Amino acid sequence: MSSTAESLLHHPIVARVAAFLREAGTPAWPVGGVVRDALLGRPLHDLDFAVAGDGLRLARRLADELGGAFVALDVERLVGRVVITGEGRPLFVDLAALRGADGIEADLWLRDFTVNAMAVDPASGALIDPTGGQADLQARLIRAVSDQVFRDDPLRMLRAVRLTGQLGFAIEAATLALIRRDAGLIARPAAERVRAEFLALVAPAGAAGRVRLVEALGLLAHLLPELLLGQGVTQSPPHLLDVYEHNLAVLAAVEELLPTIDLEYPSFDLARSPGSYLWTENGVLAPWRERMAEHLAVEVSHEQPRWLLLKLAALLHDVGKPATRTVGDDGRIHFYRHETVGAEMVRAILRRLRMPQKSVVWVGRIVANHLRPLQLSHRLPATRRAVYRYFRVTRNSGPDVALLSIADQRGKVFAQDRAPVGAVAQQLLAAYFDEYETFVAVQPLLSGREIIALTGIEPGPRIGELIERLKEAQARGHVRERESAIRYLRDLTRS
């Protein structure tokens, strides 16, 4: 592995950064994740350097040198970032001042995990590994550098779980014990940092297992106590799981239903996925596979693509059930309006985590409407009026809601005919991707001013109602051109 460490210095960007720092007269070492990933043969996306100087000042100068953007990551600790954009995802180059005054080895002993506490000597290419990170790489273990790492920064507890998905490693026993000991400290870091780490934890495939690990380590009670309220909350058939386990099952099912997307951590092999029958050549959703992948890759907010927010919505989609549980005279369990109550709870949760408002609205809308495709499946095919009204409330999240609905049925465990929901999803995706202007972005044939002039109705809510009725008539195919729109409007206002 040492030869691999030396070869890191020949990476084009690493070499340019190292040359810049040499010319600046600043001792510097590639360190942390970039060394770990080089040793593992993983693609290099984020380049970290420890520098014997002001990382902020150097990063600003480096940004000018490389034509990148400068970001002050941590003013107190003198950490600066250079963002280099091009084709594909951006490349981040982070320059951080050495921690302490005793050189690179002392800095490494202050890091989080042994696999992240390695550096490369820029002169010789030798691996600097005082904590045994190389051995833990070979053993595929995540081990805390010391028993103080989580007290120094509690966010590292979530990072440990995140790395199990990113690297496919296990957390060693003593580190698990340290996390359980310090779990209550997870409320200490800024909500923005917690949110970023939790989303990174949810992103790779197998997210349900990591959420379960977060719960077992005592962290979930401090992060998402609302989710834990579902433990032991039983449901009527076709459900077999309690509400908590059902939420996790639906999260896993959503992963299986995602079409192929180029993610940093590939979510799954489509050919082996239990949900692949939907997207393969003869699958009911096959015609829209590529467009659905592109749709899900769109960012709702910075670094929060639709596919990631769909996974978050799946995890929280039934969070309103414990508060709405009732038992009827026949013994059947009901959760009336749980989707509405749950949406309000989800919006509150995401605001607590300082999620961007666009993402709060997006996830809340998915949760609020996740039952609609199932309701449409009671009468197939759905009418054009029903499809229009579906997209009137779901808007651009309509395809996401359709996938969540299929996952919701798969998460009920008992074998049952899931074809109706699949058929509804087929109809909804066809409407969204093939007739977007008809069902989602309908432009009324008459403007509000024209309606006022034609009807003599004063400006106000009634005009908005008439515009909505006109748009629906257009979606249903009852009104196709301006003259028929005028006749339709006059018929409406006569009654």
N, C-alpha and C positions, 0 to 999 in steps of 0.2 A: 504493500500500500504506500510505502514511502516514495516510490518512484511516481505514483499517481499524484501525491502531494506536490512533488517537484514540478510535474507537468502543469499544475495549476498556474504556475507563474507564466506559462506560455499562452494562456488564454488571452485573446486580443485585448479585451477591455481590462483584464487584470494587469496585463503588461503595461498598458497605457497609463493606468492609475498609478502603478508602482513607479513608472518612470517620472511621472509628474511629481510624486511625493519625494523621490530622490532629488530631483532638481530643486524642490522647495527646501531641501536639507532637513526633512522630517522623517525620523525612523518610523516605519509602518509595517504591519504584518497582515496578510489575509488571515481571517479568523472566523471562528464560529460556523454558521451554516454553510458558507461557501466551501470550507475545508471538508466538512462532513459530506456534503453532496458530491464533491470531487472524488472523495475516497469511495463513495458508493456508486460512482458512475452515473449519477443523476444529472439532468440538465441544470445549468447554472442560471438562475433568474435574479437572485439577490446577492450582491457582492458586499461583504462586510470587511472593513479594515479597522484595526486598532492603530491609532496614531499617537505618537509622543508629542502632542501639541493640541491646538484648538481645532477640534473636528468641524465646528461650525464655520470658522474662517476658511479652513482648507476646502471644505465642501463648496463654499460659495465660489472660490477661485477655480475649483475643478469643474463646476458647472459651466463657467465661462470657457474653460479650455475645451470641454467636450461638446459644447453647444446644447447642454441639457438644462433642466429646470432645477432650481435650488429650493429645498424645503428644510426648515429648522425643525428637526424631530424632537430634540430635548435641549432646551437652552441651558438648563441647570447642569446637565452632564456633558455639555459641549458635543452633541451628536447632530451631524448634518447629513442630509440625503441629497443625492443627485439623481434625477429621473431622466433617463434617456429613452426617448420614444422613437419608434420606427415601425416596421412591419411586425405584427404579432403583439404580444403583451409588453408593457414597458419594462425596462431593466432598471433596478434600483441599486445604486452604489452608496453605501452608508459608511461615513467616516466618524469614528467615535474616539474621544480622548481616552487614553489608558486609565483604567480604574486604579487609583492608588499611585504611589510614586516609586514602586519597586520593580518596574519592568513588566514585560509581557507575561511571565509565568505568574506573577502575583495577580495580574489582570484575569488570567484564565481561572484561577482559583475562586474568583468572585462571580463567575458565570453560573448558569442554571444547571445544565446537565453535562455529564462528561463528554457525550457525543458532540456537544456544542462548545467544548472548552479545549479546542485544538487550534493551533496556528501553524503557519509555514514561515520558516526563516527566509526572508527575501534574498539573502546573499547565497546561501547554500542549497535552498530548497528542502532542507531537513524538516521533518514533522516535529513540532513542539507539543508534547502531550503529557503534561505532568499529572493529570487526573485519571489516566487510563481509558481515555475515550476510544482509542483504536480497538482495544480489547472488547469494549462494550458494543462497538459497531459490528464486530465479528460475531458477538453473542446475541446481537439484535435486542439490546436492552437499553432502556432509558433509566439512568441512575442519577440521582441528585449529587451535585459536587460536594455538598456538605449538608448538615442538618439545619442550617440557617437559611437555605435558599428560598424557601417559601415565606419565611418571616421577612426577608429582605424585599421580596416582591411576590405577594400572594397570587398575582396573575399567572405565575409560573405553574401553579397547580392545574389550571385549565390547559396551559401549553403542553404539559406532560401528556394529557389525554389526547390533545390534538395531534401530537407527534405519533401516537400509536396508529392513527389513520394515515398520516402523511408518509410515514416510513414503514408501516407494517411491523413495528417493534412492540415489545411488551414492557410494562413498567415493572422494575424489579421490586421485590417484597419490601425492603427497607424504605424505599421511596414511597410506596403505597401507604405505609404506616405514617410517614411524615405528612402526607397529604391529609390523611384522616385526622391527625393531630391538629393541623393548622386550618382545617376546612372553614372554620368560622371567620377567618381573616379575608375570605374572598370578597366580602362586602366593602373592603377598604379601598381598592383601586378605583379610579375614575370610571364612571359607567361607560364612557366611550371606549375605553381600553377593554373592559369586560365584554362589551358587545362585539368588538372586532375579533377577540379571541374565541368567543363562543361561535360566531359565524364561521370562522376558520375551522373550528372543531366539527361543525355540522356539514361542511362542504364535501369532504371525501365520501366515497361509498362506505357503507357500514355505519352510518351516523347513529342509527338506533342503538347499536351496541355501545357506542361511546357515551350516549346520553345515559344509558343504563349504568355505565361505569361511573359517570359523574354523580349519579344518584347514590350508588353504593359507597362512594368515597365521602359522602356527606356534603357535597357541593351544591347539588340541585336545590336543596331546601333553602339555600341562601340566594340562588339565582332565579329559579322559577318555582316558587312554592305553590303557585296556582296549579301547575302541572301535577304535583304530588297529591293534590286533593282528589284526583281520580283513582288513586290506589284503593282497591277494595270496593269501589262503586260498581255494583253488578248491573248487567243489562239483560234484557229479554232476548231470546233467539230472534234472528240468526246469530247474534253475538255469543261468543264463548268467553271472551276476555273481559276483564274489567276496563274501565274507561282509560286508565293510565296505560295499560298494555296495548289497548286498541290504538291509542295515539302513536305509540312506537311502531306498531305493526303497519299503520298507514304510512308513516315516514319511510319505512323499509319498502313498502309497495310503490310509493312514488318514485323512489330511486330506480326500481325495476322497470317502471313505465316511461322513464325519460328516453327520448330518442338519442342517438349518438351525438355528443357534444364534445368539443375539444376543450377539456378542462385541464387545469394544472395537475389534478389528481383524477385520472379517468374514472368515471363513476361506475362503469361496469362494461363487460363484454356483451354487446347487444345480442349476439348469436346464442349466448348461454343464459340470457335473462329470462325469468319466467314470464315477463311481460312482452317478450319480443314478438309474439304472435300478432300483436297489434300493428307493428311497424314493418314486418317482413313483407316480401313481395305479395303475398295473398292476404295480408292482414287488413282489417277494416280501416285502419288509419294510414296505411302505406302511402296513399297519394300525397299526404301532407307532411311526411316525415322530415324532409329537408327544411321546409318552411317552418315547421314547429320547432326544429332545432334552432333556427335563426331567431325565431320569436323568443324562445326561452333564454337566448344568450344576450338579449338586450338588457342594459343596465337600467333599473328603475331609479336608483341613486348611485353615487360613486362607489364602485366595487361591490355593488349589490345587484347582480343579474336576476332576472325573473326566475330562473331555475332554482337559485339558492333561496329566494323568498318563498317559492312554492314548497320547498322542503320545510322551511320554518312554519308555513301555514299548515302543512300536514301534521307536524309535531303538536301544534296548538289547536287544531281544528275543532276538537270536542272539549276544550277547556271549560266551556259553559255548562257541561252536563251535570256536574255535582250539585250546582246551585239550583238546577231546574228539575231534579229527579222527583217523580211522583209515581205512586203505584195505584192502578185502577182497581175497581171492584172485582175485575176478572183476574187480578194478580199480575197483569202485564205492567211492565215498567215503561214510563213515558218520560220524555225530556222536552216538553213543549217549549218552543222558542229558544232552545239552547244555542242555535246558531246566532241569534241576535244578541243574546246575553254574552256568548263567547266572543263575538266580534268586539263588543265594548271592552271586555277583559283583555283581549289581545292588543287592542290599541293602547290601553293603559300600560300593559307590560312593555310594549315596544317604546313608548315614551319614557318609561323608567330607564330603559337601556339606551336612551338618547339616540334612537334610530332617526334617520331623516324623515321628515313629514311625508314625503312621497312614498317611502317604503311603509310607513305606518298605515297610510290610506290603502295602499295596494294589498297588503296582507290582510287588513281588516275586511276589505271587500271580498277577498277570496273566502275567508272564514264565514262571513255573513251569508254567502250565497252557495255554500258547498252542497246543500241539499237540492238545489234547483234541477240539476240534470236528472237525479233520481225521480223527482216529481214529474218531469217531462216524459220519463220512460213509461209512465202509467198509460199513456195514449200515444201509440206510434203509428205512423211518423208524426212528429210534432208539427203543428200548423205553422205557417209562416208568421202568423201573428204571435204565437208563443215564442218562436225563435227570436223575433224582433224584440219582444219584451224581455227575454233573457239577456240579450246584449245591451238593452237599454240600462239595465242595472249592473251588469258585470263589466261592460265596456271592453277595453283591451285585455282584461284579465279573463275573459270568457273561455279561451282555450285552456288556461291554467286550471280554472274551476272544473272543467270537464275531466281533465286528468285526475284531479284530486277526487272527484266523485267515483271514478273507476277504482282508484286506490282504496277509497273508503269501503267499497263493496268487498274488495279483496281482503281487507283487514278484519272482516267479520268472521273469518275462519271456517264456519260451517260451509260445506259444499253447497253451491246454489247456482242457478242460471244467471250468469252475469251479462248475458248477451244484450238485454235491453239497454243497460247503461252504455255498453260499447256502441250500440246502434245510435243512441242519442249523441254520444261523442262524435261519431262519424258525421252526423247531420250538422252538429254545431261547428266542427272544424271546416266542413265544406262551406258553410255560410260565412265563416270568418275569413278564410283564406281565398275563397273563390268569388264571394259577393260582398266584400267588405263595405263598399259604398252603399249597398242596399240595406244591410242590417246594423252596421256599427257606426259608420260615418255618413249617415243619411243627410243630404242637403235638401231642405224643403223647396218645393217648386215655387212657393210664394213666400216672400219675406214678411216680417211683421208689419212693416209700413204698408205693403200692398194689401194685407188682410184688413188693416184699419181702414184703408181707402175703400175697399170693396164692401165692407160690412157696416162701417160707421161705428163700430165698437170702440170705446175709449181704450187707450193704452192701459195695460194692467195684466193680472194673472190670466184672465180669459183669453187673451191673445196667445199667451204661452201654451195654454191648453189646446187651442185650435192648431197651433203649429205642430204640437205633439201628435194630435189626431191625424193631421195631414201626413206627417212622416210615417206613421204606422200604416196608413192607407197605401203609401208608396211602397213600403216593404212588402205588403201583402199582394201587391200587383194590381190593386183596384184603381190606382191613379198612376198614369204613366207620363202625362205631358201637362203643360200649363193649362190648357183649356179644360181638361178633365179635373184638374185641381180646383179651378174656379167653380165648376159645377158642384164638385164635392163640398167645397166650403159653403156655397150658398144653401145646399141641402142641409148642412149641419146647422147653420144659423137660422133657418126657417123653423126648425123643430123646437 
